[in-house]
Amino acid sequence: MEYIKLTLDNLEKEHICCAISNNKDVQVASKKAWLKDRLNDGLVFLKSVERGKCFIEYIPAENAWCPIEASGYMHINCFWVSGSFKGHGYANDLLNACIADAKAQGKHGITVISSPKKMPFLSDPKYLAYKGFKVADKADPNFTLLYLPFDDNTPVPQFKACVKTPKTDKSGFVIYYTHGCPFTAKYVPVVESFAKEKGIPFESVFIDSKEKAQNAPMAWTNYAVFYNGNYVTNEIQNEKKFMELVERLT
């Protein structure tokens, strides 16, 4: 398999690997705009030359859009190999490239947010454990900060205190989101419009800076649903899923 690294020169023409084929789609446009700014922060997006879900996205932890304390680490934002790409060693290729890059930059190791069991949008904890990742810290309700240290004396990274028990002071349904995940650009407005139509108390909070993301009230900042101040889920909602959520919680 050949791989391509996104750059400012090829970003506009290259496919970003998520399940969206049209480069003019609002989801692709929002993600590419987000990527364009992050490339200057040291982000690397390495992907298969073939279209499909086969890529890794990582960035120096100091510039990661998540509330962790992991100075000197490289942080994996997203790592996705699925469908026909599974079972060929491509995940190993991508992870090894990330590790080699991090070592070349003198990093302490790699961090990534996962969970005890496989969850939507989070990297597979079984695979990461197999590759040597260990649990560094935990945050409610089911997030783990995993790390792969390059040295036995490496400092252990951790979640910031603000996310250990995620809470907000907002009432009703609240969705926090970034454009780090392309699907938010489509589905947050869909749910917002649906909630307005049904008279459901709802607010969306767009996290548009690294500083806001690093001080957010939840571990996974790409997308989070709260209800009456309590964390509910990181699973991206459509009208049907959101209505089921409303019926269950109200």
Buried (B, 14 or more C-beta within 10 A) or exposed (E): EEBBEBEEEEBEEBBBBBEBEEEEBEBBBBBBEBBBEBBEEBBBBBBBEBEBBBBBBBBBBBBBBBBBBBEBBBBBBBBBBEEEBEEEEBBEBBBEBBBEBBEEEEBBBBBBBBBEEEBEBBBBBEBBEEBEBBBBBBBBBBBBBBBBBBEEEBBBBBBBEBBBEBBBEBEBBBBBBBBBBBBBBBBBEBBBEBBEEEEBBBBBBEBEEBEBBBBBBBBBBBBBBBBBBEBBBBEBBEBEBBBEBBEEEE
